[in-house]
Amino acid sequence: MSKLPRVVIADDQALVRTGFSLILAANGIDVVAEASDGDDAIDAVHRTRPDLVLMDIRMPGTDGLEATRRILSGTVPDLPRVIMLTTFDLDRYVYAALTAGASGFLLKDVTPEHLVAAVRLARTGDALLAPAITRRLVERFVSRDTQTAALHRDLSVLTPRELEVLRSLGSGLSNAELAAHFRLSEATVKTHVARILAKLRLRDRAQAVVVAYETGLVTPGAGAPAAEPWTG
């Protein structure tokens, strides 16, 4: 069993920091630092090298979005994953956070069980953010101009099959749903997803969903593709 992630909590509300810290500590998860603003969060990451940062979006001074950009633009190995904390599940800043490299988001009124589960799964790159929620965020806030799309990796590096998997990811399908859709095992689906992430140099599936929309592979309002057999 892999060790549990080391966590930094960044939020300008002491009550939120304390509450989250107590919940995680009670479940054996090490909170290595707390921060009250973005600058403190950046410093804490440099000092403690955590596996995961729970980052409030709205903080005084350097906000969570800018702090996330700075943290994830670093060149040190093993950059942490960042999960944004927000009050609203359709906060307009969440989409910007995903494009900055954040792996997902949690509502501040998350249940203790959900918080612990998200942190425990921080290294998988899969369950930090429900695909359907990612899709809803992207559909509402995606900017479909050529300049934005040009910032992303060239999809020509993907095989036709990998393009189909990426399109289905962007349509909001989980690994289990992908497996059922393509009539493959979940292990095979995970292999295809891992190859897509590696080829496009993406951190996780949340980033893959953003790329699927911004390159036009998936269009806002498009439903999930109809199930079809697929060999290979």
N, C-alpha and C positions, 0 to 999 in steps of 0.2 A: 504494500500500500504506500502511495507517495505521501510525503509529508504535507501537512496543511500549509496554505500560503501565509506569508507574513504580510500584514495589512497596515496601511496608513489611512487614517480617516481625516478628511479635510472638509470642514463645515464651519461657518461663522457662528453657528448656534451651539453654545456649550452643551445644552441639553441633548441635542442630536448626537454630538460626539460622544458624550458620556453614555447615553442609552445604547448606541451601537457598540461601543467598546465593551460595555458590560455583557451584552448579549453574546458577542463573539468570544469574549474571555470565558464565559460560562460554558462554551462549547469547545474549549480547548484551542481556540484560534488566537494567535499572537498578534496583538495590535502593537506595532513597534513605535508608532508616533501618532500624534494628533496635530492638526494645523487649523488655524482660524482664518487663513486667507490663502490666496494662490502663491504668494511668495514663500510663505511658511511651508506650503505643500511641496514646492520645488526643492527647498532646502532639506526637508525631511526625506524626500526620495533620494537625494544625493548622499545624505548621511547614513540612511538605513538600508538602502537597496531592497525595498519590499518587492513582493510578488504581485501585489494588488493595491490600487489606490481607490478608495471610495471618495469621489470628488463632487462637492456641491457645485452646481453651475453658477449660482449667483452669490458672490462674495464681494466685500469691499476691496478696493485697490485692484490688484490683479485677480480677475475672476477665474472660475474653474475652467472655462473654455481656453483662455490664453495659457493657463498653467498646464493644461493637458497638451496643448501644442508644444510647449517648451519641453515638457517631460518626454514626450514621444518623439521629438526631433533629435534626441540625444544619440550619440554614437556608441555608447557603452553597450556591452552584450547584455542579453537578458533584461531588456526594458520591461517595466511592469505593465500589467494590464490596468486599464482605467475604467471604472464603472461610474457613470455620472449619477448624482443624487438630485432629484427634482421633485417639486410639489405637484406638477401636472404631467400626465402621461403623454401630452402632445405639446410640451414646451417647445417653442420654435428653436431654442438653442440646442436641443438634443440632436437634431439632424446635423447641425454644424459640428457638434462634438463627435459624432460618428465619422464625419469626413476628416476630422482632426486626428482620428486614430483610436477614439474610445471604443471599448468593446461592447458597450451597452448602457443600460440605465436601470435604476431602481427608484421607485417612489419612496419618499421619506416615511410614508405610513405603511411601509412593507411589514408583513408579519415577521416575527422573530425567526420562524421556521424557514420562510422564504429567503430572508437575509443570509442565514447560515448556509442554506443550500447553494445560493448564488456564489458565496465566497468559497465554499468547498469545491465548486466546479470551475473556479477561476482559470485553471490551466487547460481546460478542455477546448476552449474556443467555440463551444457549441451551445451550451445551455445558459449562458449569461444573459441572453435576451431572446425572448420568444420570437421566432421568425415572422409571425404574423404582425407582431407589434412593430418590428423593424420596418416591415413593408408599409404599414399604415403611416409611420413617421415619414418615410421616404416619399410616399405618394403625395403627402400634404406639402412637403417643403422642398422637394428636389428642384434644382435649377437645371433645365434642359437646354443650355446654350452650348455652342460648339467649343467655346473656350474652356468651359468647365469639363466637358467630356474629354478634351484633349489632355487634361492633366492625368488621366488614368492610363493604366497599362494597355498595351495593344492586345486586343482579344484574339488576334491572328495566331498567337502562340498556343492557343487552346485547340484541341482536336474537336471535331464536330460533336462527339459524345460529351466532352467536357463543356462545350457551349450549352448543350441541352441541360446538363446538370446545373450550370450557373443560372440559366433562365428559370429553372424550377426553383432554385434557391431564392431568386429575386421575387418569385411569385408567392413566397411565404411558406414553402414546404419544409418541414423538419426532416431530419435524417430518416425517421421511421416512415414518414409520408413519401419521401423520395424512394425509399426501398420498395414500398408498395406500388408507387407509380411506375417505376421502371422494372418491377419484378426482379429485384436484386436483393441480396442480403444487406443488412445494415453495415457489415464490415466492408463490403465492396463499395457501398456508397461513401463511407468515410474515406476510403482510399482515393476515390475520384475527387472528393471535396479537398482533401489534403493536397492533391496534385494541382488543383486549380489555385489554391492559396499560394503554393510554392511558385508556380509559373508567373502569377500576377504580383508576387511579392506583397501579399496581403496578410494581415495579422490574424484574421478570423472571419467567420461567416458574416458577421455584421458588416464588415468592410466589403465583402463580396456582394451583398445585397445592394449597397450604395453604388458600386461599380456597375452592376447589372442595369440599374436605372439610368445612371448618368451617361452610359455609353449607348443607351437606346435599345439594349437587348431586351429589356422589359419596359413597357409603357405604363404610366399611372392609370389605374382603373382596370388593367387586364387581370382577369381571373387566373386561378391556377390552371395549368394545362390539363386536358383530359388524359386519363390513364391510358397507357399504351404499353404493349410488350416491348422489351428492349434487350437485346443480347449483347454480352460483352462486358 
